[in-house]
Amino acid sequence: MTGFFAVIGRDLRLGLRQGGDLLTLVLFFVIVGVLMPFAVGPDKTLLARLAPAIVWVAALLAQLLSHDRLFRTDFEDGSLVLFRHAALPLEAIVAAKLIAHWLLTCLPLIVATPVLALVLGMDGPAFRLAALSLVLGTPALAGFGAIGAAVTVGLKRGGLVAPVLVLPLSLPVLIFGTGAFDVARLGGSSQALLLLAALSLLSMVLAPFAAALALKISGE
Amino acid sequence: MVEPGLSVDALTVVRGGRVILTDLSFDVAPGEALLVRGPNGAGKSSLLMALAGLLDPEAGRIAHAKPDPEAPVHAHIHYVAQTPAIKSGLSVHENLRFWADVFGARGADIASALNRAGLGRLDGIDAGLLSTGQTRRLALARLVAVPRSLWLLDEPTNALDASGAAWVADLVSAHLAGGGMAVIATHLDVPLVGAVKTLTLDRGRV
C-alpha cells in the first residue's frame, strides 16, 4: 500500500505546486457558466431552469481540459515505463493516479459551484442538488477521461483526439446528472442520482484496468 | 531449483513492422555482466526493452530465473532508460523516495543513496534545477536505493563526466561482486571488474 499512497501523494504534490493549472481549470468552469446568462439574456426564470444543465456542461468541458495531463508527463519523462517495474500492478497505480486526479480537478469544481449557483440564480435546494450530483457524477467523468487519455497518450496531438473519444462516453453522465433536477421526466431525482452513482462506481472499477491495458500497448 | 539467471533463446523482435532483432541467443549468469555494443540503430535499446518486458518478442524466449520464485518477474528488474523519470516540482530527495516507495523498498536509505550518487548536498533542491548529468546520477541512484538482481542499463554513462562514469563502473562491479546481473547497452568503454561478456549487434544480428 505504500506505493499506492506514494503515487497519490506525488500527484497531489505536483498538482498543488504547479497551482496555475488548477486555478485555470476553476476559472474556466466559472467563465463557461458566466457566459450563459449573457447568451441567454436576463430572463431569470429561464436561467434558473437552465442552471443545472449549464453547471453540468461547464463541469464536463472543464474536465475535458484536464484529462490530457493525467498520463502525458509521465509518458514523456519515462515514469510510465518504470511503473511497469513497480512492486504494485499498473492497474493499482492508475487507480491511485485517478484518485489524485479527481481530488485535483473535480473537487475544486464542486467547491466553486456556489459561485455559479449565485450567477445563475439557483435557489438553495437546487444548489445542494447540483453539488450532490457533481459529487456523485464527476468520478465517472474522471474514469472515462482516464481511458481516453490512456488511449491517446502515445499520440503527439492526443490532446485533441481524447475529448472526441470521451464525450460520447460522458453522455449518460450528463443525462443523469441533469436528470436529477427533472422530477417530472425521470420520476424522482433519487433514481437519477442512484444511476449516476452506479455509473461512477462502474467507471472507477473498470477504468484502471482499461487504462492500464491501453498504457501497456502504447508503451511499445 | 533453477540457478537465478537470464537466458535468451532465439529472440526475434519486431517493432513497427520492422524486424529489429533476429534470432538472438545468450545467457547471463549471476555475477556476470553483458555489454551490448553496436552502431546506432543496431537494436541495443530494443533488446533492453524486450528484456524489460516492454516489447513482446515475435519469436523466441526470454527466461528469467528469479531469486524469489514467488515474486513477479518485473519486480527483480531495474531498467534505466534514456528518459530519467525525474519530476521537476519535487525535490531530489522526494523523487528518489517516491521511486523507492513504488518499487516496494520502504526502508530504503535515501540519504546514503544520494551521497553515493554525489548528490548529497543537493538533497532538498528542486530536481528540475539539476543539470543533465546530475539528473542522470539521480536516475542511477535508484539502483543503489532499491536492491534488485537484474540491471538493464541503456547508455548509463551518457551525459556523465569522467568521475560519474567511474562511479557507474564501480557501482556495476560491486553489483556483480554481490551476485547480481547486468545488461548494459553502451558504445563507450565501461571499465568493469568481474565477469564481462560482450555482445556486438549489427542490424539486429550478432
Contacts between the chains, C-beta under 8 A, distances in Angstrom:
chain1	res1	chain2	res2	distance
A	2	B	101	4.9
A	2	B	104	7.5
A	2	B	106	5.2
A	3	B	101	5.4
A	3	B	102	4.5
A	3	B	103	7.6
A	3	B	104	6.3
A	5	B	101	8.0
A	6	B	97	7.8
A	6	B	98	5.5
A	6	B	101	3.6
A	6	B	102	5.7
A	7	B	102	6.7
A	9	B	98	8.0
A	10	B	87	7.3
A	10	B	90	6.9
A	10	B	94	7.7
A	10	B	98	5.0
A	13	B	89	7.5
A	13	B	90	6.5
A	13	B	94	7.4
A	14	B	87	6.2
A	14	B	89	5.0
A	14	B	90	6.7
A	17	B	89	4.9
A	18	B	89	5.9
A	73	B	87	7.8
A	76	B	83	7.5
A	77	B	83	5.6
A	77	B	84	6.7
A	77	B	85	5.5
A	77	B	86	6.8
A	77	B	87	6.9
A	78	B	81	5.5
A	78	B	82	7.6
A	78	B	83	2.7
A	78	B	84	6.4
A	78	B	85	4.1
A	79	B	85	4.4
A	79	B	87	7.5
A	81	B	52	7.8
A	81	B	54	6.4
A	81	B	79	6.9
A	81	B	81	6.0
A	81	B	83	7.1
A	81	B	85	7.2
A	82	B	79	7.1
A	82	B	85	4.8
A	82	B	99	6.9
A	82	B	102	7.7
A	83	B	102	7.1
A	84	B	52	7.5
A	84	B	53	6.9
A	84	B	54	6.5
A	84	B	74	6.0
A	85	B	52	7.2
A	85	B	74	4.7
A	85	B	75	7.1
A	85	B	77	5.5
A	85	B	78	7.2
A	85	B	79	5.9
A	85	B	103	7.2
A	86	B	74	7.9
A	86	B	75	8.0
A	86	B	102	4.6
A	86	B	103	6.1
A	86	B	104	7.4
A	87	B	75	5.7
A	87	B	102	6.9
A	87	B	103	5.6
A	87	B	104	2.7
A	88	B	102	7.3
A	88	B	104	7.4
A	93	B	102	7.5
A	219	B	54	5.7
A	220	B	15	7.4
A	220	B	54	6.8
A	220	B	55	5.7
A	220	B	56	7.4
